[in-house]
Amino acid sequence: MTQSRRGSIVIVGGGASGVSLAAHLLQSPSSSLRVTLVEKRPEFGSGLAYSTSLPDHLLNVTDKGMSALAHDPEHFSRWARERGFVQGNEPYYAPRSLYGRYLRELLSELAEREPVRLRLVQEEAVSITPSGSGVEVSLANGASLVGHVTVLATGHDDQPEADLAFAIKTEFVDSGGIDRTAPVLILGTGLSMVDAVLLLEARGHTGQIVAVSRRGLIPSPHRPGSPIRLDSADIPLGTDLSYFLSWFRQLVRDTEARGGDWRDVVDGLRPFNQRIWQSWSTSTRRRFIEHTKAWWDVHRHRMAPQIHARLQETIASGRLRLVAGRLADVTSEGDSFRVTLEHRQTRHAETLSVAAILDCTGIAKDVSASSIRIVRGLIRQRLARPDPMRIGLDVTTDCAVVDADGRPSSNIYAVGPLTRGTFLEIDAMPDIRAQCARLANLLTA
């Protein structure tokens, strides 16, 4: 497709993915390029991930890895140092609210520099309709935007899935709506659970917090290290999962025997994670999701050391109790819930009363039931389909959305968490900015 047919690009979603993509697109010198960024939230830039105001909600990556610009990997670190937030050489885990400010300032600078080529629209995009020359994006207020290309950058769902309708997301915890002395149940024990615990504590909650997941594992802390050097020829691509895990464990043993740490292996493998995922068959990917991902996540997606120390104190005090098991039953009892947890190893059924249930389960179970209206609509219109695991939309490695008949679209694309079925590792900023840079190059070539 020629440059002239891709001159007008509508990005749906003005969070981290959308801002990064807009910034990369506007690197193009083309005077005919027009970028429209659509965001339903009150603020551009922050999105769901960086809209928190709690200082204890820290990034899980140091300032060195959080630039939104692939061509300038020190951009955020330099921004933070210029404003006095980073001093010395110690690893700096910035508050997520500060990173939201960084994204807003980046977008503000883009808007000031590109008053003609960049347009910001604060409204919810509800549907996409292909036309002869491009796409029409309908908005909730009845207006519409016409462009040659639309890119979905909607990020994570902000509502629990239908089968968890009784739960609430951490971002919507009402400080006055939960009895501060009553127990609370959290579904999930990953990084979102950590955020929920910190938020409840900051709001004065003193009741016990029970967190349940299939394995009851919590993320590991970061530690200084040196990622091992790997070449693509070193990695067994396209093998079955058992062989790959045996290779990985042996690599960890060899590294530790030389005085290294397992983190050095996990971090050394990171540049190849998407290639490894894409080399696997659908059945291997499914086995990884079902049996290995929880174990992988606690090693791969780590937390700031100071937050890990606080979490350990909360566990030691009995305020936070981890359960390896599942939620077997839930019944509403007025303003509270009666829940039954089935412990994994013993099959013991534990019943307790909780004031609230928080959904911190993370990865989507079925993207067709997404709370994001425009995503559900695309699937219903057969303009998109779930990936084979149903954890995101089916997209090509060039981010083109694949329709119900298996045809890649020429004018509907997606970036960020929506594309996890094809890329898996696409939640962290280093991966998102690289993806946005590649797509921007494709659309402006």
C-alpha positions as CSV (number, residue, x, y, z in Angstrom):
1,M,0.0,0.0,0.0
2,T,1.4,3.4,-0.9
3,Q,2.2,6.3,1.5
4,S,-0.7,8.4,0.1
5,R,-3.3,5.8,1.2
6,R,-1.8,5.6,4.7
7,G,-1.6,9.4,5.3
8,S,-4.4,9.6,7.8
9,I,-4.1,7.3,10.8
10,V,-6.6,7.1,13.7
11,I,-5.2,5.6,16.9
12,V,-7.9,4.3,19.3
13,G,-6.5,4.5,22.8
14,G,-4.4,7.4,24.2
15,G,-2.5,5.5,26.9
16,A,1.1,4.3,26.8
17,S,0.8,2.3,23.6
18,G,-1.1,5.0,21.8
19,V,1.2,7.8,22.8
20,S,4.3,5.8,21.8
21,L,2.8,4.9,18.4
22,A,1.9,8.6,17.8
23,A,5.4,9.7,18.7
24,H,7.0,7.1,16.3
25,L,4.6,8.0,13.5
26,L,5.4,11.7,13.8
27,Q,9.1,11.0,13.3
28,S,8.1,10.8,9.6
29,P,8.9,14.0,7.7
30,S,5.8,13.6,5.5
31,S,3.7,16.8,5.6
32,S,0.6,14.9,4.5
33,L,0.7,12.6,7.5
34,R,-2.2,13.1,9.9
35,V,-2.5,11.3,13.3
36,T,-5.7,11.4,15.4
37,L,-5.5,10.0,18.9
38,V,-8.8,9.0,20.5
39,E,-9.0,8.5,24.3
40,K,-12.2,7.9,26.4
41,R,-10.5,8.6,29.8
42,P,-10.4,12.2,31.2
43,E,-6.6,12.4,30.6
44,F,-4.4,11.5,27.7
45,G,-1.2,9.6,28.3
46,S,-1.9,7.9,31.6
47,G,-4.2,5.1,30.5
48,L,-5.3,2.5,33.0
49,A,-1.8,1.5,34.0
50,Y,-0.4,4.9,35.0
51,S,-3.5,6.8,36.3
52,T,-2.9,5.7,39.9
53,S,-2.0,8.5,42.3
54,L,-0.5,6.2,45.0
55,P,3.2,6.9,45.5
56,D,3.8,3.2,46.5
57,H,2.6,2.0,43.1
58,L,6.1,1.8,41.5
59,L,7.2,0.7,38.0
60,N,8.5,-2.8,37.8
61,V,11.3,-1.7,35.5
62,T,14.0,0.9,36.4
63,D,14.1,4.2,34.7
64,K,16.7,2.9,32.2
65,G,14.1,0.6,30.5
66,M,11.1,2.9,30.4
67,S,11.6,5.3,27.5
68,A,8.5,5.5,25.2
69,L,10.8,6.0,22.2
70,A,12.7,3.2,20.6
71,H,15.2,5.6,18.9
72,D,16.0,7.2,22.3
73,P,16.2,4.5,25.0
74,E,17.4,7.0,27.6
75,H,14.6,9.4,27.1
76,F,12.6,8.7,30.3
77,S,15.8,8.4,32.4
78,R,17.0,11.7,31.1
79,W,13.6,13.3,31.7
80,A,13.5,12.1,35.3
81,R,17.1,13.2,36.0
82,E,16.5,16.7,34.5
83,R,13.6,17.1,37.0
84,G,15.6,15.9,40.0
85,F,13.7,12.6,40.5
86,V,16.8,10.5,39.9
87,Q,20.1,11.1,41.8
88,G,23.2,8.9,41.9
89,N,23.6,5.6,40.2
90,E,21.2,3.4,42.2
91,P,18.4,1.7,40.2
92,Y,15.3,4.0,40.2
93,Y,11.8,2.5,40.3
94,A,9.7,5.5,39.5
95,P,6.1,5.9,40.8
96,R,3.7,5.0,38.1
97,S,2.0,8.3,38.5
98,L,5.3,10.0,37.6
99,Y,5.5,7.9,34.5
100,G,1.9,9.0,33.6
101,R,3.1,12.6,33.9
102,Y,6.0,11.7,31.6
103,L,3.7,10.4,28.9
104,R,1.4,13.4,29.2
105,E,4.3,15.8,28.8
106,L,5.6,13.8,25.8
107,L,2.2,14.1,24.2
108,S,1.9,17.8,25.1
109,E,5.3,18.4,23.4
110,L,4.2,16.5,20.3
111,A,0.9,18.5,20.1
112,E,2.8,21.8,20.5
113,R,5.3,20.8,17.8
114,E,2.8,19.2,15.4
115,P,-0.4,21.4,15.7
116,V,-1.4,20.4,12.1
117,R,-0.4,16.7,12.0
118,L,-1.6,15.7,15.4
119,R,-5.2,15.8,16.6
120,L,-6.5,14.8,20.1
121,V,-10.1,13.6,20.5
122,Q,-11.4,13.0,24.0
123,E,-14.3,10.5,23.4
124,E,-15.0,6.8,23.3
125,A,-14.5,5.0,20.0
126,V,-17.3,2.4,19.6
127,S,-17.0,0.9,16.2
128,I,-15.0,0.7,13.0
129,T,-16.4,0.4,9.5
130,P,-14.2,-0.2,6.5
131,S,-14.8,2.0,3.5
132,G,-13.5,2.1,0.0
133,S,-10.6,4.3,0.8
134,G,-10.0,3.4,4.5
135,V,-12.0,3.3,7.7
136,E,-14.7,5.2,9.6
137,V,-14.4,5.3,13.4
138,S,-17.7,6.0,15.1
139,L,-17.6,7.8,18.5
140,A,-20.0,7.5,21.4
141,N,-21.2,11.1,20.9
142,G,-22.5,10.3,17.4
143,A,-19.6,11.9,15.5
144,S,-17.2,9.9,13.3
145,L,-13.6,10.1,12.2
146,V,-12.5,9.0,8.7
147,G,-8.9,7.8,8.1
148,H,-6.9,5.5,5.8
149,V,-5.8,3.3,8.8
150,T,-7.0,2.6,12.3
151,V,-4.8,1.2,15.0
152,L,-6.3,-0.3,18.2
153,A,-4.2,0.6,21.2
154,T,-6.9,0.1,23.8
155,G,-4.7,-1.7,26.4
156,H,-6.1,-3.9,29.2
157,D,-9.7,-4.4,30.0
158,D,-10.9,-2.1,32.8
159,Q,-13.8,-4.3,33.9
160,P,-13.9,-8.0,35.1
161,E,-15.1,-10.6,32.7
162,A,-18.7,-11.7,32.8
163,D,-18.0,-14.8,35.0
164,L,-16.4,-12.4,37.5
165,A,-19.2,-9.9,37.5
166,F,-19.2,-9.9,41.4
167,A,-15.6,-8.6,41.5
168,I,-14.1,-5.2,41.0
169,K,-10.9,-4.1,39.5
170,T,-8.3,-2.5,41.8
171,E,-8.5,0.8,40.1
172,F,-12.2,1.1,41.1
173,V,-11.8,0.4,44.8
174,D,-13.9,3.0,46.7
175,S,-12.2,4.0,49.9
176,G,-15.6,4.4,51.5
177,G,-17.2,1.3,50.1
178,I,-15.3,-1.5,51.8
179,D,-15.4,-2.1,55.5
180,R,-11.8,-1.4,56.6
181,T,-11.9,-4.1,59.3
182,A,-13.4,-6.9,57.2
183,P,-11.6,-9.5,55.2
184,V,-11.0,-9.0,51.5
185,L,-10.5,-11.6,48.8
186,I,-8.1,-11.0,45.9
187,L,-8.3,-13.3,42.8
188,G,-4.7,-13.6,41.5
189,T,-1.3,-13.3,43.2
190,G,0.7,-11.5,40.6
191,L,1.8,-7.8,40.3
192,S,-1.9,-6.6,40.2
193,M,-2.4,-8.3,43.5
194,V,0.6,-6.4,44.9
195,D,-0.9,-3.1,43.7
196,A,-4.2,-4.0,45.4
197,V,-2.6,-4.8,48.7
198,L,-0.7,-1.5,48.7
199,L,-3.8,0.4,47.8
200,L,-5.9,-1.2,50.6
201,E,-3.1,-0.5,53.1
202,A,-2.8,3.1,52.0
203,R,-6.6,3.5,52.6
204,G,-6.4,2.3,56.1
205,H,-7.7,-1.3,55.6
206,T,-6.8,-3.4,58.6
207,G,-8.8,-6.6,57.9
208,Q,-7.1,-9.7,56.6
209,I,-6.4,-9.9,52.8
210,V,-6.6,-13.4,51.3
211,A,-5.1,-13.8,47.8
212,V,-5.8,-17.0,45.8
213,S,-4.4,-18.3,42.6
214,R,-3.8,-21.7,41.2
215,R,-0.3,-21.9,42.5
216,G,-0.2,-19.2,45.1
217,L,3.0,-17.8,43.8
218,I,4.1,-14.1,44.1
219,P,6.5,-12.2,41.9
220,S,10.2,-12.3,42.7
221,P,12.2,-9.2,43.5
222,H,14.7,-7.5,41.1
223,R,18.4,-7.8,42.0
224,P,21.5,-6.4,40.3
225,G,23.0,-8.8,37.8
226,S,24.5,-9.3,34.4
227,P,22.3,-10.8,31.7
228,I,24.0,-13.7,29.9
229,R,24.8,-13.3,26.2
230,L,22.8,-15.5,23.9
231,D,22.7,-15.9,20.1
232,S,19.6,-17.1,18.3
233,A,21.6,-20.2,17.3
234,D,21.9,-21.1,21.0
235,I,18.1,-21.3,21.5
236,P,16.0,-24.4,20.6
237,L,13.3,-22.7,18.6
238,G,10.3,-24.7,17.5
239,T,10.7,-27.6,20.0
240,D,8.1,-29.0,22.3
241,L,7.7,-27.4,25.7
242,S,9.3,-30.2,27.7
243,Y,12.5,-30.0,25.7
244,F,12.6,-26.2,25.9
245,L,12.1,-26.2,29.7
246,S,14.8,-28.9,30.2
247,W,17.2,-26.7,28.1
248,F,16.3,-23.6,30.1
249,R,16.7,-25.3,33.5
250,Q,20.1,-26.6,32.5
251,L,21.2,-23.1,31.4
252,V,20.2,-21.8,34.8
253,R,22.2,-24.5,36.5
254,D,25.2,-23.8,34.4
255,T,24.9,-20.0,35.0
256,E,24.6,-20.5,38.8
257,A,27.6,-22.9,38.8
258,R,29.6,-20.0,37.4
259,G,28.4,-17.7,40.2
260,G,25.5,-16.1,38.3
261,D,21.8,-15.9,39.1
262,W,18.7,-17.2,37.4
263,R,17.7,-13.6,36.7
264,D,20.8,-13.4,34.4
265,V,19.3,-16.2,32.3
266,V,15.7,-14.8,32.3
267,D,17.0,-11.3,31.3
268,G,19.4,-12.7,28.7
269,L,16.6,-14.6,27.1
270,R,14.3,-11.5,26.9
271,P,15.3,-10.3,23.4
272,F,14.2,-13.7,22.0
273,N,11.0,-14.3,24.0
274,Q,8.7,-13.2,21.1
275,R,10.6,-15.4,18.6
276,I,10.4,-18.4,20.9
277,W,6.6,-17.9,21.4
278,Q,6.1,-17.5,17.6
279,S,8.1,-20.7,16.9
280,W,5.9,-22.8,19.0
281,S,2.8,-24.7,17.7
282,T,-0.6,-23.7,19.0
283,S,-0.7,-26.8,21.2
284,T,2.7,-25.9,22.7
285,R,1.5,-22.4,23.3
286,R,-1.7,-23.6,25.0
287,R,0.3,-26.0,27.3
288,F,2.6,-23.0,28.2
289,I,-0.4,-20.9,29.1
290,E,-2.1,-23.6,31.1
291,H,0.9,-25.2,32.9
292,T,4.0,-22.9,32.8
293,K,3.0,-19.3,32.5
294,A,2.3,-18.8,36.2
295,W,5.8,-20.1,37.0
296,W,7.4,-18.0,34.2
297,D,5.6,-14.8,35.3
298,V,6.9,-14.8,38.9
299,H,10.5,-15.0,37.5
300,R,10.1,-12.8,34.4
301,H,7.8,-10.0,35.8
302,R,9.5,-9.0,39.0
303,M,8.9,-6.2,41.4
304,A,11.0,-3.5,43.0
305,P,13.1,-4.8,45.9
306,Q,11.5,-2.3,48.4
307,I,8.0,-3.4,47.4
308,H,8.9,-7.1,47.7
309,A,10.2,-6.4,51.3
310,R,7.0,-4.7,52.3
311,L,4.9,-7.6,50.9
312,Q,7.0,-10.1,52.8
313,E,6.3,-8.1,56.0
314,T,2.6,-8.1,55.3
315,I,2.7,-11.9,54.8
316,A,4.8,-12.4,58.0
317,S,2.3,-10.4,60.1
318,G,-0.6,-12.4,58.9
319,R,-2.3,-9.5,57.2
320,L,-1.9,-11.1,53.8
321,R,-2.5,-14.9,53.4
322,L,-1.7,-16.6,50.1
323,V,-3.8,-19.6,49.0
324,A,-2.9,-22.0,46.2
325,G,-6.2,-23.1,44.9
326,R,-9.3,-21.7,43.3
327,L,-12.6,-19.9,44.0
328,A,-15.1,-22.8,44.0
329,D,-18.3,-20.8,45.0
330,V,-19.4,-17.3,45.8
331,T,-22.7,-16.1,47.2
332,S,-23.9,-12.6,47.8
333,E,-24.9,-11.8,51.4
334,G,-26.1,-8.3,51.5
335,D,-23.1,-6.0,51.3
336,S,-20.6,-8.9,51.6
337,F,-19.9,-12.3,50.0
338,R,-19.6,-15.8,51.2
339,V,-16.9,-17.6,49.3
340,T,-15.6,-21.1,49.2
341,L,-11.9,-21.7,48.3
342,E,-10.7,-25.1,47.3
343,H,-7.1,-25.6,48.3
344,R,-5.0,-27.1,45.5
345,Q,-3.0,-29.8,47.2
346,T,-5.5,-31.0,49.9
347,R,-8.8,-30.3,48.1
348,H,-9.8,-28.8,51.4
349,A,-12.8,-26.5,51.1
350,E,-12.5,-23.3,53.1
351,T,-15.5,-21.0,53.5
352,L,-15.2,-17.3,54.6
353,S,-17.1,-14.1,54.5
354,V,-15.4,-11.1,52.7
355,A,-16.4,-7.5,52.2
356,A,-15.2,-7.4,48.6
357,I,-13.6,-9.5,45.9
358,L,-10.9,-7.9,43.7
359,D,-10.2,-9.2,40.2
360,C,-6.4,-9.3,39.8
361,T,-6.4,-12.3,37.5
362,G,-4.5,-10.5,34.7
363,I,-4.5,-12.1,31.3
364,A,-7.9,-12.3,29.5
365,K,-9.7,-15.6,29.3
366,D,-11.8,-14.8,26.2
367,V,-11.2,-11.6,24.3
368,S,-14.7,-11.9,22.6
369,A,-16.2,-11.1,26.1
370,S,-13.9,-8.0,26.5
371,S,-15.3,-5.0,28.3
372,I,-13.9,-2.9,25.5
373,R,-16.8,-2.2,23.2
374,I,-14.9,-1.6,20.0
375,V,-13.1,-4.9,20.4
376,R,-16.3,-6.9,20.9
377,G,-17.9,-5.1,17.9
378,L,-15.0,-6.0,15.6
379,I,-15.4,-9.6,16.5
380,R,-19.1,-9.5,16.1
381,Q,-18.8,-7.8,12.7
382,R,-16.3,-10.6,11.7
383,L,-13.7,-7.9,11.0
384,A,-11.5,-9.5,13.7
385,R,-11.3,-12.9,15.5
386,P,-9.7,-14.1,18.7
387,D,-6.3,-15.7,18.5
388,P,-6.2,-19.5,19.0
389,M,-5.8,-19.1,22.8
390,R,-8.5,-16.3,22.9
391,I,-6.2,-14.1,25.0
392,G,-6.2,-11.3,22.4
393,L,-7.0,-10.5,18.8
394,D,-5.5,-12.6,16.1
395,V,-2.9,-10.4,14.3
396,T,0.0,-10.9,12.0
397,T,3.6,-10.3,13.0
398,D,3.1,-6.9,11.3
399,C,0.2,-6.2,13.7
400,A,-2.5,-6.4,11.0
401,V,-5.8,-7.6,12.5
402,V,-7.0,-10.9,11.0
403,D,-10.7,-11.2,10.2
404,A,-13.0,-14.2,10.8
405,D,-12.1,-15.8,7.5
406,G,-8.3,-15.6,8.2
407,R,-7.6,-12.5,6.0
408,P,-5.2,-9.9,7.3
409,S,-6.7,-6.4,7.2
410,S,-5.0,-3.7,5.1
411,N,-6.3,-0.9,7.2
412,I,-7.0,-2.2,10.8
413,Y,-4.0,-2.8,13.0
414,A,-3.5,-3.4,16.8
415,V,-0.6,-2.8,19.2
416,G,0.0,-3.5,22.9
417,P,-1.7,-6.1,25.1
418,L,-4.4,-6.8,22.5
419,T,-1.8,-8.6,20.4
420,R,-0.5,-10.9,23.2
421,G,-1.7,-14.0,21.3
422,T,0.9,-13.3,18.6
423,F,3.6,-11.7,20.7
424,L,2.9,-12.8,24.3
425,E,5.5,-10.5,25.8
426,I,3.8,-7.2,25.0
427,D,2.9,-5.6,28.3
428,A,6.2,-3.9,29.2
429,M,7.3,-0.6,27.7
430,P,10.5,-1.9,26.0
431,D,8.4,-4.4,24.0
432,I,5.6,-2.0,23.3
433,R,7.9,0.8,22.0
434,A,9.7,-1.6,19.7
435,Q,6.4,-2.9,18.3
436,C,5.2,0.7,17.8
437,A,8.4,1.7,16.0
438,R,8.1,-1.3,13.6
439,L,4.4,-0.5,12.8
440,A,5.2,3.2,12.4
441,N,7.9,2.3,9.9
442,L,5.5,0.0,8.0
443,L,2.7,2.6,7.8
444,T,5.0,5.5,6.8
445,A,7.3,3.6,4.5
